[in-house]
Amino acid sequence: DITVGASAPVGTDVEDRTELITACGQGKNGALAILTRGVQPELVTEVEAGTLPNLQGLWTIHYRKEGAKEEREPFHHHLVLSMKSTTMILETGEELQEVSAALEFITDSATLAAANIFGHYCSVQITEHAIRVLKGGMKVQDLALSDIDAPAGSAIASAQIFDPYVAVRLSDGSIRLLVGDENKMTLAVMDSGPIPTTAVTSFTIVNDAVAAADAPGGGERHSGWIHRAATNGSLTGLEGKKKKGASEQRETIIALTRTGGSLELFSLPSCTRIWSADGLSEGARVLSPRIKLNADASVPEIVDIRVDSFESSHERPLLTAVRGDGTLLVYRGFIVPAGTTREGDSDDVLTENELRFARVHVDVEGAGLNVAGLGAAGQMRDSLAGARLTRIDNVGDGQGVQGVFVAGPYPLWLIVRRSRVLALPTRGEGEIVAFTPFHNVNCPNGFILGTAVGGVRICQMPSKMHYEAAWPVRKLALKCTPHTITYLPDFKLYALVTSSLVPWVERDISDENVHGLALAKARRERANANDGMELQYSVRLLVPGSLDGAWQHALEPGEHVQCVRNVQLKDLNTGALVSLLAVGTAMPGGEDTPCRGRVILFSMVWERDQDSPDGYRWIGQVCCVREARMACTALAALDGHLMVAVGTKLTVHTWDGTELNSVAFFDTPIHTVSINVVKNFILVGDLEKGLHFFRWKDTGFEKSLIQLSKDFERMDVVSSEFLIDGAQLSLLGSDFSGNARIFTYDPKHPDSWKGQKLLARSAYHVGSPISRMVRFNVEGASKKKAVAGERPKGANRHAVFFGTLDGALGILMPTEQPTYEKLRALQHALTTVVHSPIGLNPRTFRTPKTFEGKPLQLPTPLEVLDGGLLSKFEALSWSEQTRVARDVGVDRDLAIGLIQQLSANNAFL
């Protein structure tokens, strides 16, 4: 089961957020899984927005005193904050204190980079016109632009520090390299040799010391993997003579991107070029020295780049680049063994191993791949140059997470796990201009976010979260089987139904109760066959956040819960709407005993509790029990009434505060599995007879259920829900073959038999039966303003979130007709353009299917956009995107914008 509720505040973070909770597992493996759509940082403390206007960057710095023992995980000592024209220094102890005046950092200019060097003894600060080395906050060395042979009138545009190297890119596109002398605690310009001095658009210093095996899947691990792969083992990364007094050398590489989109790797300290390839800015599928590409002049240049390897998580190099239009490009390094032939050319055989980089498709929910591009003003933020990509190491509990943080309007976490790359958006933080890890006594293994509105947020990763899939998950072990969970918004509680085995106990039953005796006999035989154990269901109330149990009610052993709903019933005596928890049960006794059922209503009340932080706790009270001659399989609230499906009868009840009274009924076909209500419209799903559409009529004198239409096909409904788009109401149903079918009620259509027949509008093969659907209004729809005389986009638009029996999650959502037409044409072209696994056809897979033994359905048009297929358009190269968009008659930028808008519309959690 699935439900959407509100999470509890964490620490000082009181912002309302939604969370998705699923019931999964069975027996001792039963658990609740709390899923979040991205990373939701837990706020520890913050500097209010507007306090630091024009904030551009921030860095944390360690400080190690002379003779002090090296700590394994030392705390950060200073925080450097860079604004547009000033720099502020904070001391990070028990509290944040400004120490700008007491230290000799440069404070009258913006800082471009700051980090430790020579271990943790010294630090380096780089501004547009100077490089300063400090020890304990006191100046040791100053280097002006003239000291690094910078041309007159130039300035430092970006910089990067990696002990013992410092690299800066000047405004004319040239590179300067400096190396540190640990004995003198100073920096000196090193001879860059063949490294190009012009037309460099971005650069990064690469640590090639992470041990990795040459062959995938195991083997002996050694450092210097990139060196060995790029030079076929001729260079180890430690070639060249060690300079006298230089700090300990490590396998180090500097990676450069040139105008035109080429990528070049140079070994340090010899500055020998070891590898180069074209096509990075193009977004080519594979970067290879053997493939020559001439990038289109319209392709934006690369503005930021990182190459990282992560021990035990992603040992092969991960190349992350940001293009000038904000597009994120991710590549993974691999070795092509000698003897391999080129694709499409059997005569082109590799004579030795070759290093290549393959494009990694990252599916970014909510923004597409344009995560680091345009800010609020619609322009690229120059202040982020060189600081959009930040390495993440051991942030969070335990071993923490590793990866790359991408700053920008849509901040993104690229988390590496088991050689996979997970792209997780940051929720609830807005535009982020800077990120830095932060380890402090009050915030262990945390991080700091700099916001575009001039604020600083010190945060931690959510505790006990697992980052193994596209949605982070936190599991709560129950040690029993969870069946149904629902959210009670009026009380901010979760109602959970679980079952567990209990010992069989004989019960005294009157001889006159023939049904009770037969039921007890059947249960006794079932218990004896199960080692004297029988199943008992319980209803629990859980507190959001911790999901601690607040109250529990055990049902009779052998009584099964079929449905649970939070309902609002109108009390006939007072006229007030009362929020109650309704539970429908069944008492199965085998083939020879009739199955009875009950409807139980629980009211929520609070009582004083000294052990609770709030001083009280919620409990449930049984306020009504109504016996039924058959199983209660579904229920829902209807205009202050309670609608219950009991056997083959649909009954509507009123509530007088103490009991339920029947006022209307309708005979249903076989077995009702779901009831959905919108205003006075009712959708009923039958296990064998498809969907039935009703209208509730209540004139004050007459109460009745009127069947408007039904599906005449024999559809085995598993779940159903309404799909709302403004004034248009569609009916959604799923079957056991894994198909989702959309129906409409149109009495004026000639094929509807004057409205008696539901019209099949579209069908879509999900892949597995949909066990649960949840409908809710798209967030932010009511905030959008419409042009005069035009309906606002997204107004009264509801999405349906669903979960399948194989554990998949998905979303069905309406979209505008013009957008649909353009994306449908694009989707048709992508069917043959995108490289599908083992040559499978996406359109054929999504075509509705009927399994053996199931009744055949009439052919239904496939008029549903496949978001998974459309998202792969962004993974194509620039030239492929332009060609495909031109073939379908749309502009490339328009196609990208429509896909990103479609993704953003679905980011409502």
N, C-alpha and C positions, 0 to 999 in steps of 0.2 A: 504494500500500500504506500501511498505518497500523500503528503500534506504540506502546505505552505503556511508558515506562521511567522511570528515576530520573535527575533532573538532578544535576549536580555542584555542590558548594558554591561560593558566590560570595563572595569576600572573607572577612569574619568570620562570614558567615551560613552555618552548617553544617547547617541544618534540612533534613531529607529531604523532597523534593518530587517530584511526578511531572510528566512532560512528555510531550506528544503530538507524535510526529514522523511526518510523511507524506512519501512519495516522489512527486514531481510533475514535470511537464515532460518534454521529449524532446530529445535531441541536445544542442546547445550551450546550450539553455534548461533543461536538467535541473537540479534542485535538491532539497535537503531543506528542508522547512518545519517549523520548531519552533513549535508552537502552545501557548499558555497560556490557561487559562480565567480571564481577568482580568489584573490588574496584580500582579506579584510583585516588590515592591521589593527592591533589592539593599542590604543593610545595610552601612553604612560604620563606624559605631560606635554605642554605645547607653549609656544610663543604665539600670541594671538595674531590673527591676520591683520596686515597693515602696519605692524610694528617695524618690519624690515622692508620698506618699499624698494622695488627694483632688485630683489634678491636674485642672484645669478648662479651661485654655487656655494657648496659647503664641503669641508673636509675635516676629518678627525685625525689627530696626531698623537703618537706616543711620546713619552720622554723617559729615558733611562739614564740614571745618574752614573757617574764614573765609579767603577768598582762594584756596582750593584749586580746582584745575581739575575741572570736572564729568566724571566717568568715565562711559563708556557702560554698563558693567555693574559697578558698585561692589560690593564684598563687604559682607555684613552685619557689623555691628559688635557688636551686643548681641542677646541672647535673653532675652525676658521670659517667665517661668514663673509662672502663677497657680494657687495652691492654694485650698482652701476659705476660708481666712482670712488668708493671707499671700501675698507675691509675692517671687520670687527673680530676680535679675539676673545673667546670665552673659555674660562677654566671649568672643566667638567669633573667636579667632585661630588659631594653630597648634593650640591645645588649648582646651577649655572651662574657664574659670576664673570662680569666683563673685566678683562685685565689688559685691554689694548694699550693703556698708558704705561703699564709696568713692564711691558715686553718690547722688544725691538723689531717686531714684525712691521712690514710696510702697511700703513693704514690709510694713506691718502691716495690710494689707487686700487682699482679692482684687481682681485687675485684670479689668475687663470688656472693655477694648479698648486697644490701643497701636499707634501707627503714626507715620510721619514726616509732617511738615507744613513748609510754606515750603521746598519742595525737599527737600534732605536736611540742612538746617541744624538743624532742631529736631525734636522728637518730642513726642507727646501721650500721656499716660497717664490713663485714666479708671477710677475705682473707683465704688463704690456712693454715696459721699458727697462726692467731689471730682473735679476735672479739673485736671491739672497739665501745664504746658508746660515742657519742658526743652531746654537747648542744651548739647550735649556731656555730657549726664548731670547737669548742674547746673540747679537750679530757676530758671525765669524768671517764671512766673506760677502762682498757685493760684486756682481758682474753687470756691467752696463752693456748696451747694445754694441758699442764699439769693441768691447772685449771678446765678443763672439763673431766679429767680422760681419756685422749686419750692415747692409747698404744704408746710406743716408736717407732719412725719411721713412724708413720701414719700422715696423713694430712687431712684437710677438703676437701671433694670432691664436695659437693653441700650444699646449705643452703636455708632456707626460713624464712621470718620474718612476723609474724602476731601478732600485738599488743594484749596482752603483751608477746607472746611466740616467742621463737627463736628455730628453729630445724636445726641441722646440721647432715650430713651423712659423716662419716669418710671413708677413703680409704679402710679400711678393711670391709666395709659394715655395720658397727654398727651405731646406732642413739644416739645422745645426745640432750636432751631437756633442755631449759633454760627458766626461767620465770622472768619478770621484776618486780622490786619494785619501784613504782611511787614516794614514799617519798624520797628514797635514790637515785633515778635515776640510778639504777644499775641492772645488771643481775646476776642470781644465778642458778646453776645447780639444776634441780628438779629430784626427784626420779621417774624413768620411770617405775618402777614396772614390770608388766608382758610384757611390750613392748619388742619385740625381739631385741637383741643387735648384731645379726649377720645376714648375708644373706639377707640384705635389698637392693633391687635394685633401689627403688625410693620411694619418700614420698611426702606428701603435708599436709598443715594445712588447715582445712576446717572450714569456718564460717557457723555455723548452726543457725544463728540468723534470717535468712530470714523467714518471716511469710508465711505459706502455709497451705491449708486445707488438712485434712486427706483423704477426699474423693475427687476424681477428679470432676471438673465441678462446684465447689462452696462449700459453707459451711463456718463455722467460721475458721479464720486463726490464727495460733499460731506459734511462733518460736520453734526451736528445732524439726523440722520435722524428720530429720534423726534419732535422739535419740529415738523418739517415735516409728518410724517405725521399727527400728532395735531391740528394746527391748520390743515391744508390749506395750508401755506406761509405763514401769516400771522405766525408767530413763527419766529425763527432760532435761539433759544437764548441769544443774547447781548443780549436786550432789557434795559432798565433801565440806570440810571447806575452806572458803576463807582465804588465807594466810594474816597475818597481814602486812599491808602496800602495798599489791598487788593492782594493778590497777583494774578497774571495770571488773568483769568476764563476759564473753559472752559464749553462747553455742558454744563450740569449739570441733573439732574432729581432730585427726591425722590419715591419711590414709597411709598405707604402702603396698608395693608390695614386695613379697618374691621371692627368687629363685625358679623357677618352675611355676611362674605365678599366685600365689594366691594373693588375696586382703584382707586386714584386716583393720578394723576400730576400733580405741581406743578413748574413751571419755577422755577429759581433763577437770580438772587437775587430776582426779583420776587414769588415765591411764588404765581404765577398758576396756577389749576387749568386744565390743558390737555386732560385726558382722564379718563374714569371708566367703569367697567363693573361689573356684578354677576356672581356665579357662580364666583369663583375658588375659594373653599372647597368649593363644590359639585363642582368638577372638571368644569365644563361643557366641551363639545367646542370651543366658540368663545366668546371674550370679546369682546363688542361693546357699544358705548354704546346701541345701538338695542334690545338684548334685555334686558328686565327680568326678573330672577329673584328669587324670595323663597326664600332658603335654608331648608331644614328646620332646626328648632331643635336637632335631634340631631346636625347636622353640626359636627364640631370646627372651631375657628377656625384661621386661618393663624398659625403661630408664627415662621416665618423666610421671608425672601424675598430674592432677588437678581435684578437685571436687568443683563445684560452683553452687550456686543458685542465681537467679536474680529476684528481686522483680518486679511483674506485667508482666515480660517477660517470665520467665521460672522458676517458683517457685520450682518445683521438682528438685532434684540435677542432674546436668549434669556432668558425669564422662568423662574426656578427657585424653587419654593415648597415648604415643608414644612408639612403640616397637623398638627393637634394629635394625631392618632392615629399619626403617623409616616409617613404616605403622602407620597410624592414626586410633585409635579406639575410638569410641564415644558411650557412654551408657547413658540411662535415667533411673532414679530411679522410682520405682512404688511399690505399696503395693498389695500383693495377699491376698484377704480376707479369713478368716477362712471358712472351709467347701469346699474349692476348691480341686478337685482331680488332681493328677499329670497326665500329658499327657501320654496316653498309659497305665495307671495303675489306674483303678477305685477304687482299695482298698487303695491306698495311699492318705489319706485325711488330709488336714491341720487342726490342732486343734486350731491354733491361726494365727493372721495376720503375714505375712512374707514380709520382704523387699527384693526386687530383682532389678537387673539392666538389662534392655533390650538393645540390640545392636541397634543403630540408623544408618541407611544407609545414608551416606552423599555422594552425587555425586559430586566429585571434577573434574571440567572440565579442561583439559589441562595437568594434571599430575597424575590422579588417586589418590589413598590414600597414595602414597609414597611422602608426601609433606615435611617431615622434616628429610629425610634420608641422602642420599649421596650428598656430595658437589662436587665442581669442580674437586677435586682429586679422586673422586670415593670412598671415605671413609667417615664413620660417623664422623661428626665434634664433637670432645670431648669438644670443647670450649663452646658448647651450653648446656652442662649438667646442668639441673635445670633451664634453662632459655628459653627453646623452647616454653613453654606455658605461656602466659601472659594474665591476666584477663583484659577485656575491660569494662569500665564503663563510660557512658555519654560522649562518644567521638562523636563530630559532633554537628550540629545545633539542637536547641530545646532540647528535652529530650535525643538526641544522640542515639547511638547504644550501645548494650551490648553484651558480648560474650567472646570469647577466641581467641587470636591471636597466630598462629602457625608459628614460625620462621623457616627458613631453605631455601634450594634451590628453593622451590616453596612455598613462603609465602602464608598463608591462613587465612581468616577471618571466624571464626565460629560465626555467628551472630544469637542470639536468638530473636525470635519475635513470640508472641502469642503461646508459648509452642512449637514452631517449631525451628529446627536448619537449618540455611542456610549456606552452604559452598561456600564462594566466594573467588576466587583467587585474588592476588594482581597483577595488571597490570603495566608494565613499570618500575619496581623497581629492578629486578634481585634477587640475593640471599640476604636474610636478616638474619643477625646473632643476632639482638637484637631489641626489641621493648619496648617502655614505653609511657604511656599517658603523655601529657604535656599541662599544663594550664598556659598561659602567656598573658600579655596585648597585645602583637602583634600576638598571636596565641591562641585565646580562644578555649578551649576544643579540642585541637589538639593532636598530637602524634609525636614521634621521631622514625625514623628508622635508625638502624646501618647496613651499607652494608658490604658485604664480601670483598669489594675492599678498605676498610678503609675510608669510607665517612659517614657523618651524614646528614640526610635529615629531616628537620622540616616541617611537613605537616599538612594539615587539610583534613577532609572528604569532598568530593564534596557536594556543597550546594544544597539543595532542592531535594535530592535524596531519593527515597522510597525503603526500603529494605524489600520487602514483598514476593519476589519470587526469583527464581534462578538467574535472571538477574536484577540488580538494575535499577530503572526507574525514570526518571524525566519528569513530565508532564507539558506541556504548554497549558493552556486553550485558545481555539480559539473563543468560543461562536458561532461557525458555523460548518458546516459539511466539513471535509477534505476528498478529494477524491484521489488525486495522488500527490506524492512528488518524485522529482528526484534531483540528485546532479550534479552541473555544475563544474567539476574539473578545467577547464581553468580559471574560475572566482572565485572559492571557494565560491559559492553561492548555496542555495537551491531554487528550483522552486516548489511552492506549489499551488495546485488548490483547491479552496474551493467553497462552494455554500451557499447561504442564501436566505431567503424570502424577497422580496421587494414588495411594493404596485403596483398593475396593473395600467399601464398608456396606454391610447389609443394612437395609432400612425397613422400618415397619410400615407395611402397606395394607390397607383395609382389604378384606376379601371382596368387598363390593366394587372396588376400583379395578375393573377388569383390564383397562388400558394400562394402569400403573403396574399391575402384576406382569403383564406381557412385556412391558418396557424393561422392567427390572430383570426379567429372565434373559432378554437379549443382551443387556449390558453385562450381566454376570458372565454369560458365555464369552463375550468379547474380552472381559477382564481376565478370565481364566486363561484365555489364549495369549494374553499379554503379560504373563507372570504376575497376575493379581493386581495390575495397575489399570486405571482408567483416566480419561482426559477430563481436566477441569479448567474452565475458562475464568478469567478475571478481568475486571475493568479497573484501570489505574488512572490517576491524575498525576501529570508530570509538570514540573516547573520549567519554563523556558530557560535556556542557557545551560545550566547544570544538568537538566532533565532528571533531577532527583524526584523520587516518588513522594507525593503529598498525601495520597489516600488510595485505598484499594478495596474493591468489593468483589468477593468470590461468588460466582454463580453456582447453581446446583451441578454436581458432577454428572457428566454426560450431556449437559446442555451446551449447544454450540452457538456462538455469536455469528450471525450472518451479516449484519450491517450496523453501523454506528453513525449518527449524524448529530450535529449541533442544530437545533431547531428553535425557532421563535414562535410560540403559540400564544394565541389571544385568550386570556382568562375571561370567560363569559360573565363572571360575577363582578369583576373590577374593570374590565375593558382594557387592561394593560397587557402589553406584550411581554412574555416571560421567556427568558433564554434557558433552555433545558438540554440535557443530553439524552437522546433517544437511542435505545438499543433494541434491535430485533434478533430473536433467538429461534433455534429449532432444537427439537429433542428426537433425533433419529433413533429408531429401534430395529432397523432391519426391514426386510421385505414383508414380513408377516405382521408388523405393528405399525399403525398409523403414526405419522410424524406430527407431533403437536409443536406449538410455538408460543412465544410470549412477546409482548411489547413492554419494555421497562423504561420509565422516565426517571431521570435523576436531576435533582436541583442542586445548584452549587451554593454552599453557605461557607462562611468563614468563622473560625473559632480562635481564641487567644492561644498563643503558643510562645512560651518564653524562650525556647530553643531556636526559634526562627529569627533571622535578622530583622524582619519587618514587624515582629511581635505577634503575628497571626499566621494562619495557614488555611488553605481552602480544603474543604471536604465535600463529599457528595452524599446526598440523602435520597433514598428511594421514595418518590412521591406518587407513583402510580404503577400498577402492574395489571396488564390486560391479557387474559388468556386467549389463545387462538387455537382453532381446531386443526390448523395446518401451519407449516413453517412460515415465519415472517422473513422474507428474502430481501426486501428493499423498503426504504422509507424516505420521506422528505417533507419539509415544511411547505405549506401552500396557503398563502394569504392568511396567516394566523391559524390555519388548520394543520392537522397531521395526516399525511397520505401514507398508507401502508399497503404493501403488496403481501397478501396472505394467500398462499397457494395459487389458485387461478382467479383470484378476486382482488380488485383494486378498490380500497375503501378509504373514504375521507372521514376524519373524526374531528369533533370539536373538543375543547378542553375547558372544564369548569373549575379547575383548581384542584380537583381531587380524582377525577376519573375521565376517561375518554368515551365519547358517545358518537356512534356512526350516524352520518347525515347523507352520504351518497356512496354509490359503488358502481363498478363496471367490471364485467367478466372479461378477463384476459385469456389468451390462448393456452399456454402451457406452463412456462416458468419465467417469471419476471426477475431479471438480474440487475436492473438499474432503473432509477427514477431521477429525472432532472427537471428542475422547475425554473422558469424565467417569467416573472410577473404571473399571469394566469395561463401561461402555456406550459404544457407538460410533455416530456419526452420519455417514453417507456421502452426499454429494450428487453426483448424476449429471447430466451436461449435457443429457440428453434424457429420462431416466426418473425424475426426481424424487428424493425422499429415501428412504434405506434405513436401518433401525434394527437394530443388532446387539448381541449380548452376548458378551463374551469369557469362555470357560470354561477354567480352568486348575486341574486337580485334582492336579497333580504327575505323574500318569500319562497324562493326556490333555489336549491343548491343541487347542481348536477354536473357530471362529467360528460363532455361531448367529444366524441372521436371525430377529428377533422380529416385525418388521412392515415395511411399506413403503407408499409413496404410489402408488396405482394410477393417479393422474392423470398425464398427460404434462407434467410441470413441468420447464421448462428452468432448472435450478438454476445460479446464478452463485456464490453463497456460502451457507454454513450455519453454525449455531452452536446450542449448548444455551442455554436460558433457565431459570434455577434460582430457585425461590422456596421455601425450606425443603426439605421432603421432596418437593415437586412438581417434576417434570422435564418441560419442554416443548421441542419441537423447532422451530427457526426456520430458514426457508429463504427466499431471494429469487430472483426470476426476471428475465429480460431485459425484461419489461414494466414494471419498477419496482415490483413488488408484494412485500411482505414477508408471508409466511404462517406461522402458528403451528399446529403439530400436537401432538397428544397420543397417547400409547400407553395404551389402556384396553381390555384383553382382555374385561372384563365388559360392555362396552357392546354392545348387539345389532348396531349398525351397523359394528362393527369386524371382523366375520367371525371371531370368536374370537381377536381380536388380530392377525390377518394384515394388516389395513388401518389405516394411520394416519388418525386423525380430524382433519379440518380444524377447528380451534377458532375461528380468526379470521384476517382478512386486512386489509391496510392498504396503500394506494397511497402510496409514498414520493415518486414523481415521476421517479426515475431509477434504473437498476439499481445495486444495492448491490454494490460490488466487493470489500469487505473488512469483516469483522466481528471485533471484539475483545471478549472476555468477561473480566470481572474482578469480584472481590468489592467490594461497595459499601463505601466507607470508613466506619469508625465503627460498622458493624453489630454487631461483636463486643463493643463497649463498652456497648451498651444493655442494661439489666437488665429482666427480665420479672417480672410478677406471678406469684406461686406458682401453678403449674398452667397457665400461659399461655406460649405461645411468644413470645419477644421479637421485636418488630417489626424486620424487616430481617435477622434471624439467617439466615445462609447464603443471603443474597439476592444474586444476581449480575445485573448490568446488561450489556447488549450495546451497545457503541459501534460505529457503522458509518460508512463513508464511501462516497459514490456516485461514479459516473463523471463527473458534472458538477461535482464539487468540493464537494458539500454534506456536512455532518456531522450526525449525529443519534444519539439514544439511545432504546433500548427497554428498559423496566424494569418488573417486576411491581409491583403495588400491592395494598393490602388490599381485600377485597370490599366492606365498608361504604363506604369512601372512593370506590371505583369506582362504586358505584350512585349516590351523590349527585352526583359530578362528571359522570357520564354524562347524568343528567337536566339538569344545568346546561349541558353542552355542546350538547345537543339544542336548548335554548332560545336559546343564543348563535348558532346557525346562521342565524337570521333577525334577531337583534337587532344583531349587529355589522355595521358598514359594511365589506363586502368589496370588494376592487378590482374595478371595472367590473361589479359585481353578481354575481360568481361565487359559487357555492354551495360552502362548505367540505366538506360531507358528500358531495356528488357528486364532488368532486375526490379525496377519500380512498377512495372506493369502488374495489375492485380492478378493474383493466382488463386487457384482452387486445388486443394489437396485431394488425394484419392479418398473416396468415401464421402466427400462433402458435395452438397447440391451445387450444380453449375449456376453461375450468375450471368445475367445479360452483360454483354460488353459495355464497359463504362469508360468514357474518355479519361485519359491521364492528363489532367489540367492542374497539376500541382507543381510548383517550383521546388526543385531539389537544392536546398541550401548547401548541402555538402558538396555537390558538383559545382555549383556556382562559385563557391569559395576558392576552388582550384584555379579559377581564372587569374587570380592574383599571383599564383605560383608560376604562371607562364612568363617567358621572357618578354621584354618590352616590344620587340618586333612581332612576336607571336600574338601578344595582346592587341597590337595595332591592326594586324592582318585579320584576326578573328572579328574584332569589332567592326572593321570596314566591311567585311563580308555580310554581316547581319544588318548593316545600315545605321550603325550608331557610332558615336565618337568614343575613343578609348577612355578619355577622362570621364565621360558620362557613364559608361558601363561600370568603371571602377566606383564612381560615386553612388550609383544605384545599388551595387552589391554591398558597399559599406553601410549605406542607409538601411538596407534590409537587415544587416547584422546588428546595427544599432537599435533598430526597432524591437529586436528580440531580446535585448539586454535589459530586461525588466526586473531581474532578481538581484 
